[in-house]
Amino acid sequence: MRIYRQVIIMCHLKLVIQVKYQSNEPEIVFDEQKIQKQQIRVKNKKLYLISKRFIDIIFSIIGIILLLIPIFFIVALFIKIEDRKGPVIFKQLRVGENGKTFEIYKFRSMITNAEGFKLLLAHQNEASGPVFKMKQDPRVTKVGRFLRKTSLDELP
């Protein structure tokens, strides 16, 4: 049934040269040149592009909401289960291009008051300059290790 509908549509568009019935299934011969030339014509291209963009944005927002809200909720739940005292979201001031400062928001992957413990661990710093790096940082929680490995801590 589906094949016959397609043949009728293709015949209407004058893309089919002939249909042969040698067995139960029809053999369809297409005019390849006409298929390549066939285009969808839109009368109001600007309206079409605006409405297409609008639909893309709406469905993207819906998709993000349906996908990310459960992930946010699960991550927040695991962070709170491991350490009930601290916040779920971590806010930090960073320096960007041309020395401009900005705030970043991340899921908390370290213990509460990790910045205070940084001074105690300063002698184990593996990086130079203002960056503080340790391969086995004791301030990182078990959930935080997973979040960092999967980059889920960067979502917010």
DSSP file (Angstrom, degrees, kcal/mol; ACC not computed):
  #  RESIDUE AA STRUCTURE BP1 BP2  ACC     N-H-->O    O-->H-N    N-H-->O    O-->H-N    TCO  KAPPA ALPHA  PHI   PSI    X-CA   Y-CA   Z-CA
    1    1 A M     >        0   0    0      0, 0.0     4,-1.7     0, 0.0     5,-0.1   0.000 360.0 360.0 360.0 -43.0    0.0    0.0    0.0
    2    2 A R  H  >  +     0   0    0      1,-0.2     4,-2.1     2,-0.2     5,-0.2   0.887 360.0  53.7 -65.1 -39.5    2.8    2.4    0.9
    3    3 A I  H  > S+     0   0    0      1,-0.2     4,-2.3     2,-0.2    -1,-0.2   0.901 107.2  51.8 -62.3 -41.0    4.7    1.7   -2.3
    4    4 A Y  H  > S+     0   0    0      2,-0.2     4,-2.4     1,-0.2    -1,-0.2   0.880 107.9  51.3 -66.4 -37.6    1.6    2.6   -4.4
    5    5 A R  H  X S+     0   0    0     -4,-1.7     4,-2.4     2,-0.2    -1,-0.2   0.921 110.7  49.0 -63.2 -42.9    1.1    5.9   -2.6
    6    6 A Q  H  X S+     0   0    0     -4,-2.1     4,-2.9     1,-0.2    -2,-0.2   0.897 110.7  50.5 -63.2 -40.1    4.7    6.8   -3.3
    7    7 A V  H  X S+     0   0    0     -4,-2.3     4,-2.8     2,-0.2    -1,-0.2   0.915 109.9  50.3 -64.2 -42.4    4.3    5.9   -7.0
    8    8 A I  H  X S+     0   0    0     -4,-2.4     4,-2.2     2,-0.2    -2,-0.2   0.923 113.1  46.0 -62.2 -43.7    1.2    8.0   -7.2
    9    9 A I  H  X S+     0   0    0     -4,-2.4     4,-2.0     2,-0.2    -2,-0.2   0.934 114.2  47.7 -64.2 -46.0    3.0   11.0   -5.6
   10   10 A M  H  <>S+     0   0    0     -4,-2.9     5,-2.8     1,-0.2     6,-0.7   0.878 111.6  50.6 -63.9 -37.3    6.0   10.5   -7.9
   11   11 A C  H ><5S+     0   0    0     -4,-2.8     3,-1.2     3,-0.2    -1,-0.2   0.902 108.0  53.3 -66.0 -39.2    3.8   10.2  -10.9
   12   12 A H  H 3<5S+     0   0    0     -4,-2.2    -2,-0.2     1,-0.3    -1,-0.2   0.886 110.5  46.3 -61.6 -38.8    2.0   13.4   -9.9
   13   13 A L  T 3<5S-     0   0    0     -4,-2.0    -1,-0.3    -5,-0.1    -2,-0.2   0.448 113.9-123.2 -81.8   0.0    5.4   15.1   -9.7
   14   14 A K  T < 5S+     0   0    0     -3,-1.2    -3,-0.2    -4,-0.2    -2,-0.1   0.871  76.1 124.4  59.1  42.2    6.3   13.6  -13.1
   15   15 A L      < +     0   0    0     -5,-2.8    16,-3.3    -6,-0.1     2,-0.5   0.529  49.2  83.1-103.5 -10.7    9.4   11.9  -11.7
   16   16 A V  E     -A   30   0A   0     -6,-0.7    14,-0.3    14,-0.2     3,-0.1  -0.819  51.4-173.3 -99.1 131.9    8.4    8.3  -12.7
   17   17 A I  E     -     0   0A   0     12,-3.0     2,-0.3    -2,-0.5    13,-0.2   0.907  69.4 -22.8 -84.4 -50.4    9.2    7.1  -16.3
   18   18 A Q  E     -A   29   0A   0     11,-1.2    11,-2.8     2,-0.0     2,-0.5  -0.993  48.8-136.2-158.3 159.8    7.4    3.8  -16.0
   19   19 A V  E     -A   28   0A   0     -2,-0.3     2,-0.4     9,-0.2     9,-0.2  -0.989  21.6-160.6-121.6 123.0    6.1    1.2  -13.6
   20   20 A K  E     -A   27   0A   0      7,-3.1     7,-3.3    -2,-0.5     2,-0.7  -0.871   6.9-158.3-105.9 135.2    6.8   -2.5  -14.5
   21   21 A Y        +     0   0    0     -2,-0.4     3,-0.1     5,-0.2    -2,-0.0  -0.814  37.3 140.3-111.9  89.2    4.8   -5.3  -12.9
   22   22 A Q  S    S+     0   0    0     -2,-0.7     2,-0.2     3,-0.5    -1,-0.2   0.708  75.1   0.5 -99.8 -25.4    6.9   -8.5  -13.3
   23   23 A S  S    S-     0   0    0      2,-0.7     4,-0.1    -3,-0.2     0, 0.0  -0.568 104.1 -63.7-137.7-157.5    6.2  -10.0   -9.9
   24   24 A N  S    S+     0   0    0     -2,-0.2    -3,-0.0    -3,-0.1     0, 0.0   0.839 119.2  63.7 -66.4 -32.4    4.1   -9.1   -6.8
   25   25 A E  S    S-     0   0    0      1,-0.0    -2,-0.7   -22,-0.0    -3,-0.5  -0.783  88.4-124.7 -95.3 133.7    6.2   -6.0   -6.2
   26   26 A P        -     0   0    0      0, 0.0     2,-0.6     0, 0.0    -5,-0.2  -0.484  14.1-137.3 -74.6 147.1    6.2   -3.2   -8.8
   27   27 A E  E     -A   20   0A   0     -7,-3.3    -7,-3.1    -2,-0.2     2,-0.5  -0.930  20.4-156.5-104.2 121.9    9.5   -2.1  -10.3
   28   28 A I  E     -A   19   0A   0     -2,-0.6     2,-0.6    -9,-0.2    -9,-0.2  -0.850   6.0-158.4-106.3 130.7    9.6    1.7  -10.6
   29   29 A V  E     -A   18   0A   0    -11,-2.8   -12,-3.0    -2,-0.5   -11,-1.2  -0.937  16.2-157.7-109.1 120.3   11.9    3.5  -13.1
   30   30 A F  E     -A   16   0A   0     -2,-0.6     2,-1.0   -14,-0.3   -14,-0.2  -0.634  22.5-122.9 -98.6 153.5   12.6    7.1  -12.1
   31   31 A D     >  -     0   0    0    -16,-3.3     4,-1.8    -2,-0.2     3,-0.4  -0.829  27.7-166.9 -90.6  98.5   13.7   10.0  -14.2
   32   32 A E  H  > S+     0   0    0     -2,-1.0     4,-2.0     1,-0.2    -1,-0.2   0.829  81.4  56.3 -61.0 -36.4   16.9   10.9  -12.4
   33   33 A Q  H  > S+     0   0    0      1,-0.2     4,-1.4     2,-0.2    -1,-0.2   0.904 108.7  46.6 -64.7 -40.6   17.4   14.3  -14.1
   34   34 A K  H  > S+     0   0    0     -3,-0.4     4,-1.4     2,-0.2    -1,-0.2   0.856 109.0  55.5 -70.0 -33.9   13.9   15.5  -13.0
   35   35 A I  H  < S+     0   0    0     -4,-1.8     3,-0.3     1,-0.2    -2,-0.2   0.918 108.1  48.3 -64.1 -42.2   14.5   14.3   -9.4
   36   36 A Q  H  < S+     0   0    0     -4,-2.0    -1,-0.2     1,-0.2    -2,-0.2   0.835 113.9  46.9 -67.4 -31.8   17.7   16.3   -9.1
   37   37 A K  H  < S+     0   0    0     -4,-1.4     2,-0.2    -5,-0.2    -1,-0.2   0.689  86.2 108.0 -82.5 -18.9   15.9   19.4  -10.5
   38   38 A Q     <  +     0   0    0     -4,-1.4     2,-0.3    -3,-0.3   -25,-0.0  -0.433  46.0 169.9 -67.1 124.8   12.9   19.1   -8.2
   39   39 A Q        -     0   0    0     -2,-0.2     2,-0.5     2,-0.0    -2,-0.0  -0.947  38.0-112.3-133.3 154.0   12.9   21.8   -5.5
   40   40 A I        -     0   0    0     -2,-0.3     2,-0.5     2,-0.0    -2,-0.0  -0.762  33.0-149.5 -85.4 127.3   10.4   23.0   -3.0
   41   41 A R        -     0   0    0     -2,-0.5     2,-0.5     2,-0.0    -2,-0.0  -0.854   8.1-162.2-102.6 131.1    9.3   26.5   -3.8
   42   42 A V        -     0   0    0     -2,-0.5     3,-0.3     1,-0.1    -2,-0.0  -0.941   9.6-155.6-113.5 131.0    8.2   28.8   -1.0
   43   43 A K  S    S+     0   0    0     -2,-0.5     2,-0.7     1,-0.3    -1,-0.1   0.923  90.9  33.2 -73.2 -44.1    6.2   31.9   -1.9
   44   44 A N     >  +     0   0    0      1,-0.2     4,-2.2     2,-0.1    -1,-0.3  -0.814  68.9 176.3-115.5  90.1    7.2   34.0    1.1
   45   45 A K  H  > S+     0   0    0     -2,-0.7     4,-2.6    -3,-0.3     5,-0.2   0.859  77.9  52.9 -65.2 -37.7   10.8   33.0    1.9
   46   46 A K  H  > S+     0   0    0      2,-0.2     4,-2.4     1,-0.2    -1,-0.2   0.929 111.3  45.8 -65.6 -45.1   11.3   35.6    4.7
   47   47 A L  H  > S+     0   0    0      1,-0.2     4,-2.7     2,-0.2     5,-0.2   0.900 112.7  52.1 -62.6 -40.9    8.2   34.4    6.6
   48   48 A Y  H  X S+     0   0    0     -4,-2.2     4,-2.5     2,-0.2    -2,-0.2   0.928 111.2  46.0 -60.8 -47.2    9.3   30.8    6.0
   49   49 A L  H  X S+     0   0    0     -4,-2.6     4,-2.3     2,-0.2    -2,-0.2   0.888 113.8  48.7 -66.2 -39.5   12.8   31.4    7.4
   50   50 A I  H  X S+     0   0    0     -4,-2.4     4,-2.4     2,-0.2    -2,-0.2   0.937 114.3  45.0 -65.4 -46.2   11.4   33.3   10.4
   51   51 A S  H  X S+     0   0    0     -4,-2.7     4,-2.5     2,-0.2    -2,-0.2   0.879 112.7  51.7 -67.3 -36.2    8.9   30.7   11.2
   52   52 A K  H  X S+     0   0    0     -4,-2.5     4,-2.4    -5,-0.2    -1,-0.2   0.921 111.5  47.1 -64.1 -43.7   11.5   27.9   10.8
   53   53 A R  H  X S+     0   0    0     -4,-2.3     4,-2.4     2,-0.2    -2,-0.2   0.903 111.9  50.9 -63.4 -42.4   13.9   29.7   13.2
   54   54 A F  H  X S+     0   0    0     -4,-2.4     4,-2.5     2,-0.2    -2,-0.2   0.927 111.6  46.6 -61.1 -46.6   11.1   30.2   15.7
   55   55 A I  H  X S+     0   0    0     -4,-2.5     4,-2.6     2,-0.2     5,-0.3   0.897 111.2  52.8 -64.0 -40.9   10.1   26.5   15.6
   56   56 A D  H  X S+     0   0    0     -4,-2.4     4,-1.9     1,-0.2    -2,-0.2   0.924 112.0  45.4 -59.2 -45.4   13.8   25.5   15.9
   57   57 A I  H  X S+     0   0    0     -4,-2.4     4,-2.5     2,-0.2    -2,-0.2   0.927 113.3  49.0 -65.9 -45.7   14.2   27.6   19.0
   58   58 A I  H  X S+     0   0    0     -4,-2.5     4,-2.5     1,-0.2    -2,-0.2   0.937 114.3  44.3 -61.0 -48.4   10.9   26.5   20.6
   59   59 A F  H  X S+     0   0    0     -4,-2.6     4,-2.4     1,-0.2    -1,-0.2   0.826 112.3  53.5 -69.6 -29.5   11.7   22.8   20.1
   60   60 A S  H  X S+     0   0    0     -4,-1.9     4,-2.8    -5,-0.3    -1,-0.2   0.921 110.2  47.1 -66.6 -43.9   15.3   23.3   21.3
   61   61 A I  H  X S+     0   0    0     -4,-2.5     4,-2.7     2,-0.2    -2,-0.2   0.927 113.3  48.3 -63.1 -44.6   14.1   24.9   24.5
   62   62 A I  H  X S+     0   0    0     -4,-2.5     4,-2.7     1,-0.2    -2,-0.2   0.921 113.3  48.1 -61.5 -43.5   11.5   22.1   25.0
   63   63 A G  H  X S+     0   0    0     -4,-2.4     4,-2.0     2,-0.2     5,-0.3   0.906 112.3  48.2 -63.6 -42.7   14.2   19.5   24.4
   64   64 A I  H  X>S+     0   0    0     -4,-2.8     4,-3.4     2,-0.2     5,-0.5   0.922 113.1  48.1 -64.3 -43.8   16.7   21.1   26.7
   65   65 A I  H  X5S+     0   0    0     -4,-2.7     4,-1.6     1,-0.2    -2,-0.2   0.941 113.8  46.1 -62.8 -47.0   14.1   21.4   29.4
   66   66 A L  H  <5S+     0   0    0     -4,-2.7    -1,-0.2    -5,-0.2    -2,-0.2   0.817 123.0  35.8 -67.2 -29.8   12.9   17.8   29.1
   67   67 A L  H  X5S+     0   0    0     -4,-2.0     4,-1.0    -5,-0.2    -2,-0.2   0.899 121.9  39.5 -88.7 -46.3   16.5   16.5   29.0
   68   68 A L  H  X5S+     0   0    0     -4,-3.4     4,-3.3    -5,-0.3     5,-0.3   0.836 102.8  64.4 -81.3 -33.7   18.4   18.8   31.4
   69   69 A I  H  X<S+     0   0    0     -4,-1.6     4,-2.5    -5,-0.5    -1,-0.2   0.932 106.1  44.8 -59.7 -46.3   15.9   19.3   34.2
   70   70 A P  H  > S+     0   0    0      0, 0.0     4,-2.4     0, 0.0    -1,-0.2   0.906 115.1  49.1 -63.1 -37.7   15.9   15.6   35.2
   71   71 A I  H  X S+     0   0    0     -4,-1.0     4,-2.6     2,-0.2     5,-0.2   0.929 111.8  48.7 -65.3 -44.6   19.8   15.6   35.0
   72   72 A F  H  X S+     0   0    0     -4,-3.3     4,-2.7     1,-0.2     5,-0.2   0.924 112.5  49.1 -58.7 -45.4   20.0   18.8   37.1
   73   73 A F  H  X S+     0   0    0     -4,-2.5     4,-2.3    -5,-0.3    -2,-0.2   0.918 112.5  46.5 -62.6 -45.2   17.7   17.3   39.7
   74   74 A I  H  X S+     0   0    0     -4,-2.4     4,-2.3     2,-0.2    -2,-0.2   0.921 114.1  47.6 -65.3 -45.0   19.6   14.0   39.9
   75   75 A V  H  X S+     0   0    0     -4,-2.6     4,-2.3     1,-0.2    -2,-0.2   0.931 112.9  49.0 -62.2 -45.3   23.0   15.7   40.1
   76   76 A A  H  X S+     0   0    0     -4,-2.7     4,-2.4    -5,-0.2    -1,-0.2   0.898 110.1  52.3 -61.2 -40.3   21.7   18.1   42.8
   77   77 A L  H  X S+     0   0    0     -4,-2.3     4,-2.3    -5,-0.2    -1,-0.2   0.926 110.3  46.8 -62.0 -46.0   20.2   15.1   44.7
   78   78 A F  H  X S+     0   0    0     -4,-2.3     4,-1.9     2,-0.2    -1,-0.2   0.875 111.5  51.5 -65.4 -37.5   23.5   13.2   44.7
   79   79 A I  H  X S+     0   0    0     -4,-2.3     4,-2.3     1,-0.2    -1,-0.2   0.929 112.7  45.8 -64.1 -44.0   25.5   16.4   45.8
   80   80 A K  H  < S+     0   0    0     -4,-2.4    -2,-0.2     1,-0.2    -1,-0.2   0.860 109.6  54.5 -68.8 -35.6   23.1   16.9   48.7
   81   81 A I  H  < S+     0   0    0     -4,-2.3     3,-0.3    -5,-0.2    -1,-0.2   0.909 113.3  42.6 -63.4 -41.1   23.2   13.2   49.7
   82   82 A E  H  < S+     0   0    0     -4,-1.9     2,-0.3     1,-0.3    -2,-0.2   0.891 134.0  13.1 -74.5 -39.5   27.0   13.3   50.0
   83   83 A D     <  +     0   0    0     -4,-2.3    -1,-0.3    -5,-0.2     3,-0.2  -0.834  61.5 179.8-142.6  99.7   27.3   16.7   51.7
   84   84 A R  S    S+     0   0    0     -2,-0.3    -1,-0.1    -3,-0.3    -4,-0.1   0.699  74.3  65.8 -74.1 -19.7   24.1   18.2   53.2
   85   85 A K  S    S+     0   0    0      2,-0.1    -1,-0.2    -5,-0.0    -5,-0.1   0.917  91.7  61.4 -72.6 -44.6   25.8   21.3   54.5
   86   86 A G  S    S-     0   0    0     -3,-0.2    -3,-0.1     1,-0.1     2,-0.1  -0.205  87.4 -92.4 -87.7 171.8   26.9   23.1   51.4
   87   87 A P        -     0   0    0      0, 0.0    -1,-0.1     0, 0.0    21,-0.1  -0.332  23.0-132.8 -75.3 162.6   25.1   24.6   48.4
   88   88 A V  S    S+     0   0    0     19,-0.1    20,-3.0     1,-0.1     2,-0.4   0.864  91.9  57.1 -81.6 -40.3   24.5   22.6   45.2
   89   89 A I  E    S-B  107   0B   0     18,-0.2     2,-0.5    16,-0.0    18,-0.2  -0.791  74.1-151.4 -98.4 135.0   25.7   25.4   42.9
   90   90 A F  E     -B  106   0B   0     16,-4.1    16,-2.3    -2,-0.4     2,-0.5  -0.905   7.4-160.2-107.0 129.1   29.2   26.8   43.3
   91   91 A K  E     +B  105   0B   0     -2,-0.5     2,-0.4    14,-0.2    14,-0.2  -0.928  14.8 174.0-111.8 131.7   29.8   30.4   42.2
   92   92 A Q  E     -B  104   0B   0     12,-2.0    12,-2.8    -2,-0.5     2,-0.5  -0.992  30.4-125.8-139.5 145.7   33.3   31.7   41.5
   93   93 A L  E     -B  103   0B   0     -2,-0.4     2,-0.3    10,-0.2    10,-0.2  -0.791  34.4-176.4 -89.2 126.2   34.8   34.9   40.2
   94   94 A R  E     -B  102   0B   0      8,-3.4     8,-2.4    -2,-0.5     2,-0.5  -0.843  24.8-124.6-122.2 159.8   37.1   34.3   37.2
   95   95 A V  E     +B  101   0B   0     -2,-0.3     6,-0.2     6,-0.2     5,-0.1  -0.914  35.4 177.3-106.0 126.7   39.3   36.6   35.1
   96   96 A G    >   -     0   0    0      4,-4.0     3,-1.4    -2,-0.5     4,-0.1  -0.051  41.6 -22.8-107.8-151.8   38.6   36.5   31.3
   97   97 A E  G >  S+     0   0    0      1,-0.3     3,-1.6     2,-0.2    -1,-0.3  -0.311 128.5   7.7 -62.7 138.8   39.8   38.3   28.2
   98   98 A N  G 3  S-     0   0    0      1,-0.3    -1,-0.3    -3,-0.1     3,-0.1   0.755 130.0 -67.8  59.4  28.3   41.5   41.6   28.8
   99   99 A G  G <  S+     0   0    0     -3,-1.4     2,-0.3     1,-0.2    -1,-0.3   0.598  89.6 153.7  73.1  11.2   41.4   41.1   32.5
  100  100 A K    <   -     0   0    0     -3,-1.6    -4,-4.0    -5,-0.1     2,-0.2  -0.575  36.1-138.6 -76.4 131.0   37.6   41.4   32.6
  101  101 A T  E     +B   95   0B   0     -2,-0.3     2,-0.3    -6,-0.2    -6,-0.2  -0.628  26.6 169.3 -91.9 149.7   36.1   39.5   35.6
  102  102 A F  E     -B   94   0B   0     -8,-2.4    -8,-3.4    -2,-0.2     2,-0.4  -0.974  31.2-113.5-151.4 160.0   32.9   37.4   35.4
  103  103 A E  E     -B   93   0B   0     -2,-0.3     2,-0.3   -10,-0.2   -10,-0.2  -0.801  24.9-161.1 -99.4 138.9   31.1   34.9   37.6
  104  104 A I  E     -B   92   0B   0    -12,-2.8   -12,-2.0    -2,-0.4     2,-0.4  -0.894   5.1-150.4-115.1 151.5   30.8   31.2   36.7
  105  105 A Y  E     +B   91   0B   0     -2,-0.3     2,-0.3   -14,-0.2   -14,-0.2  -0.983  24.9 160.4-121.7 129.6   28.2   28.8   38.1
  106  106 A K  E     -B   90   0B   0    -16,-2.3   -16,-4.1    -2,-0.4     2,-0.3  -0.940  47.5 -92.3-139.9 160.0   29.0   25.1   38.4
  107  107 A F  E     -B   89   0B   0     46,-1.9     2,-0.3    -2,-0.3   -18,-0.2  -0.600  56.4-102.9 -69.5 139.1   27.8   22.1   40.3
  108  108 A R        +     0   0    0    -20,-3.0    -1,-0.1    -2,-0.3    39,-0.1  -0.493  45.7 170.3 -69.4 124.1   29.8   21.9   43.5
  109  109 A S        +     0   0    0     -2,-0.3    32,-2.0     2,-0.1     2,-0.2   0.376  57.9  62.3-113.5  -0.2   32.4   19.1   43.2
  110  110 A M  B    S-C  140   0C   0     30,-0.3    30,-0.2     1,-0.1     3,-0.1  -0.729  92.3 -84.5-120.3 170.5   34.4   19.8   46.3
  111  111 A I    >   -     0   0    0     28,-2.3     3,-1.0    -2,-0.2    -1,-0.1  -0.228  60.7 -80.5 -66.2 162.7   33.7   19.9   50.0
  112  112 A T  T 3  S+     0   0    0      1,-0.2    -1,-0.1     2,-0.1   -27,-0.0  -0.439 118.3  18.1 -64.2 139.9   32.2   23.0   51.6
  113  113 A N  T 3> S+     0   0    0     -2,-0.1     4,-1.0    -3,-0.1     3,-0.4   0.847  75.9 151.5  65.4  37.7   34.8   25.6   52.3
  114  114 A A  H <>  +     0   0    0     -3,-1.0     4,-0.8     1,-0.2     3,-0.1   0.822  66.5  62.8 -66.7 -30.8   37.3   24.1   49.9
  115  115 A E  H  > S+     0   0    0      1,-0.2     4,-0.5     2,-0.2     3,-0.4   0.861 100.3  53.2 -62.7 -35.0   38.8   27.5   49.2
  116  116 A G  H >4 S+     0   0    0     -3,-0.4     3,-0.6     1,-0.2     4,-0.4   0.843 106.5  52.1 -68.4 -34.1   39.8   27.7   52.9
  117  117 A F  H 3X S+     0   0    0     -4,-1.0     4,-1.2     1,-0.2     3,-0.3   0.630  89.8  81.0 -76.8 -13.5   41.6   24.4   52.7
  118  118 A K  H 3< S+     0   0    0     -4,-0.8     4,-0.4    -3,-0.4     3,-0.3   0.873  87.1  55.5 -61.7 -36.9   43.6   25.5   49.6
  119  119 A L  T X< S+     0   0    0     -3,-0.6     3,-0.7    -4,-0.5     4,-0.2   0.862 105.5  52.1 -64.2 -35.6   46.1   27.4   51.8
  120  120 A L  T 34 S+     0   0    0     -4,-0.4     3,-0.3    -3,-0.3    -1,-0.2   0.788 115.0  42.0 -70.7 -26.2   46.8   24.2   53.8
  121  121 A L  T >< S+     0   0    0     -4,-1.2     3,-2.1    -3,-0.3    -1,-0.2   0.316  80.4 108.6-101.7   7.2   47.5   22.3   50.5
  122  122 A A  G X  S+     0   0    0     -3,-0.7     3,-1.3    -4,-0.4    -1,-0.2   0.804  72.7  60.3 -57.8 -32.7   49.5   25.1   48.8
  123  123 A H  G 3  S+     0   0    0     -3,-0.3    -1,-0.3     1,-0.2    -2,-0.1   0.678 102.0  54.3 -70.5 -15.8   52.8   23.2   49.2
  124  124 A Q  G <  S+     0   0    0     -3,-2.1    -1,-0.2    10,-0.0    -2,-0.2   0.313  76.6 134.8 -98.3   7.3   51.3   20.3   47.0
  125  125 A N    <   -     0   0    0     -3,-1.3     9,-0.2    -4,-0.2     7,-0.1  -0.364  37.3-168.3 -60.0 128.8   50.4   22.6   44.1
  126  126 A E        +     0   0    0      7,-3.0     2,-0.3    -2,-0.1    -1,-0.1   0.407  64.6  68.0-100.0   0.0   51.4   21.0   40.8
  127  127 A A  S    S-     0   0    0      6,-0.3     2,-0.3     4,-0.2     6,-0.1  -0.778  75.2-127.8-116.7 162.0   50.9   24.1   38.7
  128  128 A S    >   +     0   0    0     -2,-0.3     3,-0.7     4,-0.1    -2,-0.1  -0.756  68.1  17.1-107.4 157.9   52.7   27.4   38.5
  129  129 A G  T 3  S-     0   0    0     -2,-0.3    -2,-0.1     1,-0.2     0, 0.0  -0.500 121.5 -27.8  84.7-154.2   51.2   30.9   38.8
  130  130 A P  T 3  S+     0   0    0      0, 0.0     2,-0.3     0, 0.0    -1,-0.2   0.583 110.0 100.2 -76.3  -8.5   47.7   31.6   40.1
  131  131 A V    <   -     0   0    0     -3,-0.7     2,-0.5    -6,-0.0    -4,-0.2  -0.592  58.9-156.1 -82.3 136.9   46.3   28.2   39.1
  132  132 A F        +     0   0    0     -2,-0.3     2,-0.4    -6,-0.1    -4,-0.1  -0.960  21.5 167.9-114.4 117.1   46.1   25.5   41.8
  133  133 A K        +     0   0    0     -2,-0.5    -7,-3.0    -6,-0.1    -6,-0.3  -0.990  11.5 169.4-133.5 138.0   46.1   21.9   40.5
  134  134 A M    >   -     0   0    0     -2,-0.4     3,-0.7    -9,-0.2    -9,-0.1  -0.986  28.1-145.1-142.0 136.6   46.5   18.6   42.2
  135  135 A K  T 3  S+     0   0    0     -2,-0.3     2,-0.5     1,-0.3    -1,-0.1   0.941 103.4  29.3 -66.4 -46.3   45.9   15.1   40.7
  136  136 A Q  T 3  S-     0   0    0      3,-0.0    -1,-0.3     2,-0.0     0, 0.0  -0.575  82.6-177.9-112.6  66.2   44.5   13.6   43.8
  137  137 A D    X   -     0   0    0     -3,-0.7     3,-1.4    -2,-0.5    -3,-0.0  -0.523  19.1-152.4 -68.9 118.6   42.9   16.7   45.5
  138  138 A P  T 3  S+     0   0    0      0, 0.0    -1,-0.2     0, 0.0   -27,-0.0   0.634  89.9  67.9 -69.8 -11.5   41.5   15.6   48.8
  139  139 A R  T 3  S+     0   0    0    -29,-0.1   -28,-2.3   -25,-0.1     2,-0.3   0.689  78.3  96.0 -79.5 -18.2   38.9   18.3   48.7
  140  140 A V  B <  S-C  110   0C   0     -3,-1.4   -30,-0.3   -30,-0.2     2,-0.1  -0.575  71.6-137.6 -77.2 130.8   37.1   16.7   45.7
  141  141 A T     >  -     0   0    0    -32,-2.0     4,-2.1    -2,-0.3     5,-0.1  -0.287  22.7-107.1 -80.8 170.6   34.1   14.6   46.8
  142  142 A K  H  > S+     0   0    0      2,-0.2     4,-1.6     1,-0.2     5,-0.1   0.927 124.7  44.2 -63.6 -45.2   33.2   11.1   45.3
  143  143 A V  H  > S+     0   0    0      1,-0.2     4,-2.7     2,-0.2    -1,-0.2   0.903 111.4  55.5 -64.3 -40.1   30.3   12.6   43.4
  144  144 A G  H  > S+     0   0    0      1,-0.2     4,-2.6     2,-0.2    -2,-0.2   0.867 102.8  55.1 -60.5 -38.2   32.5   15.5   42.4
  145  145 A R  H  X S+     0   0    0     -4,-2.1     4,-2.2     2,-0.2    -1,-0.2   0.923 111.1  44.8 -61.1 -44.3   35.0   13.2   40.9
  146  146 A F  H  X S+     0   0    0     -4,-1.6     4,-2.2     2,-0.2     6,-0.3   0.916 112.4  51.9 -65.1 -43.4   32.3   11.6   38.7
  147  147 A L  H  X>S+     0   0    0     -4,-2.7     5,-1.4     1,-0.2     6,-1.1   0.901 112.5  45.4 -61.0 -41.5   30.9   15.1   37.8
  148  148 A R  H  <5S+     0   0    0     -4,-2.6     3,-0.4     3,-0.2    -1,-0.2   0.898 110.9  52.5 -69.1 -40.2   34.4   16.3   36.7
  149  149 A K  H  <5S+     0   0    0     -4,-2.2    -2,-0.2     1,-0.2    -1,-0.2   0.880 119.8  34.7 -63.7 -37.9   35.1   13.1   34.8
  150  150 A T  H  <5S-     0   0    0     -4,-2.2    -1,-0.2    -5,-0.1    -2,-0.2   0.436 107.1-125.4 -94.8  -1.4   31.9   13.4   32.8
  151  151 A S  T ><5S+     0   0    0     -4,-0.7     3,-1.1    -3,-0.4    -3,-0.2   0.671  70.4 132.1  62.3  20.4   32.0   17.3   32.8
  152  152 A L  G > < +     0   0    0     -5,-1.4     3,-1.3    -6,-0.3   -45,-0.2   0.742  59.1  70.6 -70.5 -21.7   28.5   17.4   34.3
  153  153 A D  G 3  S+     0   0    0     -6,-1.1   -46,-1.9     1,-0.2    -1,-0.2   0.706  92.9  58.9 -67.0 -17.0   29.8   20.0   36.8
  154  154 A E  G <  S+     0   0    0     -3,-1.1    -1,-0.2    -7,-0.3    -2,-0.2   0.564  78.7  95.2 -86.4 -10.0   30.0   22.5   33.9
  155  155 A L    <         0   0    0     -3,-1.3    -1,-0.2     1,-0.3    -2,-0.1   0.880 360.0 360.0 -55.4 -49.1   26.2   22.3   33.0
  156  156 A P              0   0    0      0, 0.0    -1,-0.3     0, 0.0   -50,-0.1   0.583 360.0 360.0 -61.9 360.0   24.8   25.2   34.9
